[in-house]
Each structure stands twice: as structure tokens, then as C-alpha cells.
Amino acid sequence: MRDNSSLSDHLATAARRYGKVPTSRRTISAPRTRVLALQKLQGGLLGAAGLVWNGEGQVLLLRERDVSEGKDVWITPGGMALPGEGPEEVFLREVREEAGVEVKIIGLTCVYDLTVTDDESEARGLFFQFEGFTSESTVRPGRAVSEVRWFDELPRDMAFREDYLSVVQRRKEKFSRGTPESTFRD
């Protein structure tokens, strides 16, 4: 498991790059097999996901099977770190693998102190929520993804929708003061 100093290093790096970022605690229930698999991750539990915007002001979402709910849900691209990856690398790789596009990270919107539990055991770590931009319009679903689509608004059946509502609202306000693409320029 990733030690606390390593997790602290990721938080310190994020603070240097993005300034003060909101943090929140989250506990997620999962099947025992998932919890045990997360406990065995080399380097521990570290993940990232986020909103990906295009030049039209639309958000990229994926349709995946929610195992705990037993139904398909819309989610942002993201996943868990491979050995040696930091949070930014996780996000960029997952977007490329799940949607087939390259992304420029434009911000970090939240860091979650995450606990995944089955009520008997748990895996703990950090999950970083980014915001990114792509100029690519053609998307293709990756192996575990049934559909990839651009949305003007977040769908009601989106997993963790409430985590992104304020981010989307802030970005849409910026869009109202200029073209969507211009709000992503340095």
C-alpha cells in the first residue's frame, strides 16, 4: 500500500501546480472482491477522473456498467494508477484509453480522501478530480466502455453527478463571457 508520505507528496505537488484545491472525504461501498483487489494495488490506492471539455462547451462522458447498481451509468473518464503513475498521468491515460482523445489538463477541481469498503475491510487512498480540454471531436469507446458521447448538460443518470455540478456551472459562466474554446487558452 502507498505510504502516507507518498500520498502527501501527491497532495503537495497538486498544491504547487494548482494552488488551493478543495478536499473532501468519501466512502464508497463495493463488493469484497473489489476491495481486496484495491488493497493489492502496487503502490496503493491512487486514482483520477474528470470533466473533458471540447471547443463547443460540451462535456465528454462514458457509459459503463455500474456493478454495484447493476445498470449502465454515465461517468467521467478515469480510473486507478498503474505503478509509477501520478494523478495527472492517470487522468491523461484513462481519457486516451476510454475515449480515444488526447487532453490538456486545465485544472484540478477536488481531491477526495477515499475509502472503499465492504463493511469488513477497506482500501484507502486519494482520488483526484481534474478538468481537461481537447480540440479533438471524434471519440471512440475503449474496451470496457459501451458508449462515448459529448453532452451539453450533465445527464440525470450520471454517477457522482453532484460532484461536477458546480464545476460545470462555473465553466458555463465563463463560456457566457466568450467562446467556449477561448476560455481554455493560457
Backbone bond lengths (Angstrom), bond angles and torsions (degrees), N, CA, C in turn:
res aa  C-N    CA-C-N  psi(-1)  N-CA   C-N-CA  omega(-1)  CA-C   N-CA-C  phi
1 M - - - 1.448 - - 1.522 109.29 -
2 R 1.321 115.83 142.71 1.452 122.07 177.94 1.529 108.48 -59.54
3 D 1.313 117.84 132.97 1.462 117.76 -179.12 1.531 110.13 -82.50
4 N 1.317 115.62 165.52 1.465 120.51 -175.96 1.518 112.46 -61.35
5 S 1.345 118.28 -32.61 1.458 119.51 179.49 1.518 110.34 -66.06
6 S 1.319 118.47 -37.87 1.456 121.72 178.29 1.524 110.55 -65.74
7 L 1.330 117.45 -44.23 1.458 120.95 177.44 1.529 110.11 -63.83
8 S 1.316 116.96 -39.92 1.468 121.11 177.17 1.519 110.83 -62.34
9 D 1.336 116.30 -37.64 1.469 120.60 177.72 1.526 110.75 -60.42
10 H 1.347 117.20 -42.55 1.473 120.49 178.49 1.523 110.83 -63.61
11 L 1.322 117.30 -39.75 1.471 120.84 178.16 1.528 111.10 -66.07
12 A 1.329 116.30 -41.84 1.466 120.42 -179.85 1.526 110.61 -65.48
13 T 1.319 117.47 -41.56 1.465 121.34 177.76 1.525 110.24 -62.60
14 A 1.325 117.05 -43.41 1.467 121.35 178.93 1.526 110.58 -61.50
15 A 1.323 117.61 -41.76 1.464 121.44 -179.99 1.530 111.00 -63.78
16 R 1.349 117.07 -40.39 1.469 120.41 177.90 1.528 111.12 -64.42
17 R 1.321 117.41 -40.89 1.469 121.19 -175.96 1.524 113.51 -79.17
18 Y 1.329 117.43 -37.83 1.462 120.72 -169.43 1.520 114.50 -118.31
19 G 1.327 117.55 -2.06 1.457 119.83 -177.22 1.516 110.62 78.78
20 K 1.317 115.24 -159.53 1.460 119.80 -178.82 1.527 109.15 -70.54
21 V 1.318 115.59 125.86 1.465 122.38 -178.74 1.526 108.41 -122.56
22 P 1.337 117.09 135.61 1.465 118.58 177.86 1.528 111.87 -59.88
23 T 1.322 115.83 144.52 1.458 121.51 173.92 1.521 108.71 -122.73
24 S 1.308 115.15 152.24 1.455 120.10 -178.44 1.525 108.53 -150.19
25 R 1.315 116.06 150.39 1.469 120.42 174.91 1.509 108.93 -95.15
26 R 1.324 115.53 142.28 1.460 119.94 178.93 1.524 108.56 -143.37
27 T 1.333 115.17 136.00 1.462 121.75 173.21 1.516 107.59 -117.73
28 I 1.313 115.70 130.51 1.460 122.53 -179.00 1.517 108.68 -121.98
29 S 1.312 116.07 132.96 1.468 120.61 173.94 1.519 108.81 -83.46
30 A 1.322 115.48 141.53 1.462 120.89 179.67 1.523 108.91 -149.30
31 P 1.328 116.44 158.83 1.468 118.98 175.51 1.531 110.50 -61.70
32 R 1.305 116.68 151.28 1.465 122.77 -178.18 1.518 111.90 -53.30
33 T 1.327 117.22 -41.21 1.468 119.88 -179.17 1.525 111.09 -60.38
34 R 1.342 117.24 -37.34 1.469 121.24 178.85 1.525 110.67 -68.62
35 V 1.334 116.97 -43.90 1.465 120.79 179.27 1.527 110.04 -61.01
36 L 1.319 116.63 -46.26 1.469 120.47 179.86 1.526 111.33 -62.53
37 A 1.326 116.98 -39.56 1.468 120.34 178.21 1.530 110.63 -64.40
38 L 1.326 117.72 -41.16 1.467 121.11 178.74 1.523 111.73 -66.20
39 Q 1.328 117.04 -34.77 1.465 120.42 177.83 1.525 111.56 -65.02
40 K 1.316 117.21 -27.33 1.464 121.42 -176.78 1.524 113.63 -89.86
41 L 1.326 118.26 -4.12 1.459 119.89 -179.22 1.521 110.30 -57.02
42 Q 1.324 115.34 128.92 1.452 119.41 177.11 1.523 107.92 -65.64
43 G 1.298 117.27 123.66 1.456 121.07 -177.69 1.514 112.82 90.71
44 G 1.312 118.79 -5.49 1.460 121.53 175.68 1.514 114.56 89.15
45 L 1.305 115.18 -173.76 1.459 123.72 -175.10 1.523 110.63 -85.82
46 L 1.310 115.88 107.31 1.458 123.36 177.16 1.514 106.68 -143.06
47 G 1.322 116.66 127.97 1.459 119.72 -178.46 1.512 111.76 -146.83
48 A 1.340 114.47 172.66 1.455 120.78 179.39 1.522 109.81 -156.97
49 A 1.310 114.98 151.77 1.461 123.24 175.05 1.519 106.77 -155.43
50 G 1.318 116.65 179.08 1.453 117.69 175.34 1.499 114.74 168.79
51 L 1.324 113.10 173.66 1.452 121.77 177.34 1.518 109.35 -80.19
52 V 1.323 116.24 135.59 1.462 122.14 173.84 1.525 106.64 -117.18
53 W 1.327 115.96 123.56 1.463 123.13 -178.85 1.513 110.80 -103.47
54 N 1.340 116.55 151.99 1.464 120.87 170.64 1.526 108.55 -112.37
55 G 1.324 117.12 178.77 1.457 122.43 -177.74 1.516 114.33 -68.23
56 E 1.323 117.62 -9.94 1.466 121.93 177.83 1.532 111.60 -94.73
57 G 1.321 116.86 0.96 1.459 120.27 -178.98 1.515 113.35 80.19
58 Q 1.333 116.30 22.70 1.463 121.29 178.95 1.526 110.34 -100.88
59 V 1.344 115.27 155.86 1.459 123.09 -178.77 1.527 109.18 -107.16
60 L 1.332 116.19 137.31 1.460 123.07 178.58 1.531 109.67 -88.55
61 L 1.332 116.38 125.71 1.458 121.06 176.86 1.519 110.23 -131.40
62 L 1.340 114.71 156.22 1.463 122.63 -179.36 1.516 109.05 -115.99
63 R 1.325 115.81 148.06 1.464 119.23 173.25 1.526 107.12 -104.48
64 E 1.350 114.39 121.77 1.462 122.01 179.58 1.514 109.50 -133.43
65 R 1.321 115.92 161.79 1.457 121.72 176.63 1.517 108.87 -79.82
66 D 1.333 116.61 123.54 1.466 122.29 173.83 1.523 106.47 -86.89
67 V 1.321 116.51 105.13 1.458 121.66 -174.86 1.528 111.18 -61.04
68 S 1.324 117.07 -40.97 1.463 119.39 -177.15 1.529 111.68 -68.72
69 E 1.323 117.44 -32.11 1.462 121.35 -179.48 1.525 112.20 -93.75
70 G 1.336 117.52 -19.73 1.455 121.41 -179.39 1.515 114.28 71.91
71 K 1.353 117.07 26.62 1.464 120.65 179.27 1.518 109.57 -145.11
72 D 1.328 115.77 165.78 1.457 120.42 176.18 1.522 109.62 -79.00
73 V 1.333 116.27 139.85 1.464 121.74 177.44 1.527 108.77 -136.93
74 W 1.316 115.76 155.57 1.460 121.24 173.04 1.523 108.29 -84.90
75 I 1.324 116.09 138.14 1.464 122.02 178.97 1.526 109.60 -140.19
76 T 1.324 115.27 164.30 1.459 120.27 171.16 1.523 108.08 -82.22
77 P 1.330 117.87 154.07 1.461 119.16 175.52 1.528 110.27 -62.76
78 G 1.330 116.18 141.45 1.455 119.46 178.27 1.505 111.84 166.61
79 G 1.324 115.63 174.92 1.455 120.67 179.75 1.512 111.68 173.93
80 M 1.315 114.65 -161.04 1.462 121.44 -174.96 1.534 111.17 -98.75
81 A 1.341 114.84 153.82 1.463 122.00 -177.77 1.522 111.81 -70.19
82 L 1.314 114.27 143.32 1.457 121.47 167.02 1.525 106.92 -87.02
83 P 1.332 118.41 161.27 1.472 119.82 179.40 1.530 111.83 -52.19
84 G 1.325 115.32 130.33 1.457 121.45 177.34 1.516 115.47 87.42
85 E 1.324 118.44 -8.31 1.463 120.89 -179.20 1.524 111.25 -84.30
86 G 1.320 115.15 145.65 1.454 121.80 169.16 1.520 108.67 -97.80
87 P 1.326 117.38 174.35 1.462 120.60 -176.30 1.526 114.65 -58.82
88 E 1.330 117.37 -40.95 1.469 119.46 179.62 1.517 111.32 -63.07
89 E 1.327 116.50 -43.21 1.473 120.32 179.41 1.526 111.17 -63.01
90 V 1.333 116.33 -37.52 1.464 120.45 177.81 1.521 109.79 -59.77
91 F 1.325 116.56 -51.15 1.462 121.27 -178.13 1.531 111.37 -59.27
92 L 1.320 117.18 -49.77 1.467 120.93 -178.74 1.529 111.81 -60.75
93 R 1.335 116.82 -43.62 1.472 120.92 179.44 1.521 111.33 -65.13
94 E 1.324 116.46 -45.99 1.467 119.83 -177.79 1.523 111.69 -62.94
95 V 1.324 118.46 -40.54 1.469 120.69 177.68 1.529 109.52 -62.45
96 R 1.320 116.52 -43.99 1.473 120.97 179.33 1.526 110.66 -62.51
97 E 1.336 117.62 -46.39 1.471 121.19 -177.98 1.528 113.15 -70.49
98 E 1.329 116.63 -39.64 1.470 120.11 -173.43 1.522 114.18 -87.32
99 A 1.348 116.98 -25.90 1.467 119.43 -175.67 1.525 113.91 -128.21
100 G 1.334 117.84 -10.21 1.456 120.75 176.11 1.514 115.43 74.91
101 V 1.341 118.01 24.98 1.460 120.55 178.49 1.525 110.47 -127.40
102 E 1.329 115.02 154.62 1.456 122.26 174.05 1.524 108.13 -93.61
103 V 1.331 116.39 143.19 1.466 122.07 -173.62 1.519 110.33 -129.85
104 K 1.318 114.99 145.79 1.466 121.84 169.29 1.531 106.23 -104.46
105 I 1.327 117.03 125.90 1.465 120.77 178.06 1.524 108.36 -73.70
106 I 1.339 115.81 130.42 1.467 120.96 -179.44 1.525 112.32 -114.35
107 G 1.326 117.00 -7.03 1.455 118.34 177.66 1.513 112.85 176.07
108 L 1.309 114.03 163.12 1.464 122.98 174.28 1.519 105.84 -114.77
109 T 1.343 117.29 121.60 1.463 120.44 -172.80 1.517 113.85 -99.10
110 C 1.349 118.28 -24.11 1.461 120.65 179.54 1.529 109.36 -168.00
111 V 1.331 115.58 152.79 1.464 121.74 171.15 1.522 106.60 -123.97
112 Y 1.325 115.52 126.99 1.460 121.15 -179.78 1.522 110.53 -101.98
113 D 1.328 115.59 129.91 1.458 122.70 168.19 1.529 103.39 -82.97
114 L 1.309 116.28 102.37 1.460 122.52 -166.36 1.524 112.79 -102.25
115 T 1.337 115.42 134.49 1.455 122.63 170.90 1.515 107.58 -122.82
116 V 1.325 116.44 124.12 1.468 121.62 174.97 1.519 106.00 -110.01
117 T 1.351 116.60 124.45 1.461 120.21 -172.11 1.521 112.17 -138.97
118 D 1.324 114.28 155.62 1.469 121.46 170.81 1.537 108.76 -116.89
119 D 1.316 116.99 19.06 1.470 126.73 -178.26 1.526 113.26 75.38
120 E 1.327 119.33 -7.21 1.465 122.13 175.66 1.524 111.11 -112.69
121 S 1.326 115.65 -34.85 1.464 119.84 178.13 1.522 107.68 -142.80
122 E 1.329 114.72 169.25 1.452 118.36 -177.43 1.517 111.60 -147.98
123 A 1.331 114.47 158.61 1.457 123.06 171.03 1.519 105.70 -122.30
124 R 1.323 116.87 135.47 1.467 121.49 -178.62 1.504 110.37 -122.06
125 G 1.319 115.19 150.84 1.449 120.19 177.62 1.515 111.70 177.73
126 L 1.321 115.51 -158.61 1.462 122.10 -178.43 1.522 110.16 -120.82
127 F 1.331 114.74 144.29 1.461 120.71 175.83 1.527 107.46 -131.28
128 F 1.334 116.27 122.45 1.462 123.54 -175.51 1.521 110.11 -99.81
129 Q 1.325 116.32 133.11 1.470 122.37 -179.78 1.531 108.53 -110.07
130 F 1.331 116.13 111.51 1.465 122.36 -176.62 1.526 112.01 -103.40
131 E 1.322 113.11 173.20 1.452 122.45 170.31 1.525 105.31 -130.59
132 G 1.344 117.21 135.18 1.447 121.13 -178.18 1.518 111.93 -137.71
133 F 1.324 115.33 166.78 1.462 122.19 179.06 1.521 109.26 -130.12
134 T 1.336 115.72 141.51 1.457 121.10 171.74 1.516 109.26 -132.91
135 S 1.329 116.30 143.17 1.464 120.93 174.31 1.527 110.34 -92.27
136 E 1.338 116.57 -4.03 1.461 121.08 179.48 1.533 109.54 -80.45
137 S 1.323 115.73 137.05 1.468 119.14 -179.59 1.526 112.56 -105.19
138 T 1.319 116.75 -23.66 1.463 120.22 -179.30 1.519 109.85 -87.51
139 V 1.326 115.74 124.42 1.457 121.54 178.72 1.520 108.91 -118.36
140 R 1.333 115.71 156.13 1.465 120.42 176.30 1.512 108.49 -142.00
141 P 1.328 116.77 135.35 1.465 118.76 -178.73 1.523 112.41 -69.62
142 G 1.330 115.49 139.00 1.460 121.25 174.69 1.522 110.77 -77.71
143 R 1.326 116.23 -175.25 1.472 122.31 -174.51 1.522 115.43 -54.97
144 A 1.311 118.46 -47.47 1.466 121.13 -174.55 1.522 112.69 -93.86
145 V 1.330 116.97 9.71 1.454 122.27 -175.16 1.520 109.47 -109.76
146 S 1.333 116.80 129.72 1.461 119.23 -179.27 1.526 112.90 -87.49
147 E 1.343 117.34 -24.19 1.462 120.47 -178.70 1.523 109.51 -159.58
148 V 1.335 116.19 146.23 1.464 123.30 174.25 1.524 106.31 -129.59
149 R 1.338 116.08 134.39 1.459 119.23 -176.00 1.520 111.58 -151.80
150 W 1.341 115.95 152.69 1.456 122.61 172.61 1.525 108.89 -90.87
151 F 1.334 117.08 137.87 1.465 123.02 -178.71 1.524 110.40 -124.28
152 D 1.337 115.37 141.25 1.465 120.69 172.73 1.530 110.60 -79.82
153 E 1.333 116.74 -32.22 1.463 123.94 178.74 1.522 108.70 -134.35
154 L 1.312 117.84 155.04 1.459 120.78 178.13 1.529 109.84 -71.38
155 P 1.333 117.52 129.61 1.469 119.66 179.99 1.529 111.73 -70.26
156 R 1.306 116.01 153.38 1.473 121.69 -179.37 1.525 112.12 -64.26
157 D 1.346 117.49 -30.78 1.467 120.55 -177.79 1.532 112.22 -93.15
158 M 1.327 116.34 32.78 1.465 122.19 178.49 1.528 109.44 -90.40
159 A 1.325 116.27 133.14 1.467 121.31 175.19 1.531 108.94 -68.43
160 F 1.304 116.82 137.99 1.467 123.80 178.18 1.536 112.30 58.44
161 R 1.323 116.43 28.42 1.464 122.16 -178.04 1.531 111.69 -52.85
162 E 1.332 116.60 -43.06 1.459 120.21 -176.91 1.528 112.44 -61.69
163 D 1.330 117.73 -25.76 1.469 120.99 178.79 1.523 111.93 -66.26
164 Y 1.316 116.94 -25.21 1.459 121.35 -172.00 1.525 114.31 -107.14
165 L 1.322 118.47 -11.00 1.466 120.66 -174.11 1.524 113.13 -58.10
166 S 1.325 117.94 -46.29 1.468 119.73 -178.55 1.528 111.15 -68.91
167 V 1.326 117.67 -34.10 1.464 121.42 177.98 1.527 109.25 -64.72
168 V 1.335 116.27 -45.42 1.465 120.79 179.67 1.533 109.67 -63.54
169 Q 1.310 117.67 -42.57 1.464 121.34 179.62 1.527 111.16 -60.23
170 R 1.334 116.76 -46.72 1.476 120.21 178.92 1.521 111.23 -61.16
171 R 1.327 116.61 -42.92 1.466 119.95 -178.60 1.530 110.02 -67.05
172 K 1.323 118.20 -41.46 1.470 121.57 179.24 1.533 110.37 -62.98
173 E 1.340 117.56 -35.36 1.468 120.20 175.96 1.523 110.55 -64.18
174 K 1.333 117.09 -39.36 1.465 120.23 176.11 1.521 110.03 -64.48
175 F 1.337 117.14 -39.28 1.466 120.82 178.58 1.528 110.77 -59.65
176 S 1.317 116.78 -36.22 1.464 120.56 -177.23 1.530 111.62 -66.71
177 R 1.324 117.31 -18.75 1.462 121.64 179.69 1.521 112.61 -98.17
178 G 1.329 117.87 2.84 1.462 122.27 179.39 1.513 109.31 -179.62
179 T 1.313 116.33 178.76 1.457 119.10 179.25 1.527 108.76 -68.99
180 P 1.331 118.16 147.31 1.472 119.27 -179.78 1.525 112.60 -51.71
181 E 1.335 117.19 -46.03 1.447 119.02 -177.23 1.524 112.64 -62.92
182 S 1.343 117.74 -35.28 1.472 120.68 -178.41 1.541 111.23 -66.59
183 T 1.315 118.72 -25.00 1.461 120.34 -179.36 1.531 112.16 -73.96
184 F 1.326 118.06 -9.92 1.460 121.44 -179.01 1.516 112.87 -101.46
185 R 1.304 117.89 -5.03 1.472 120.47 -179.00 1.519 110.28 -75.38
186 D 1.338 114.93 147.77 1.482 120.00 176.89 1.506 110.61 -68.46
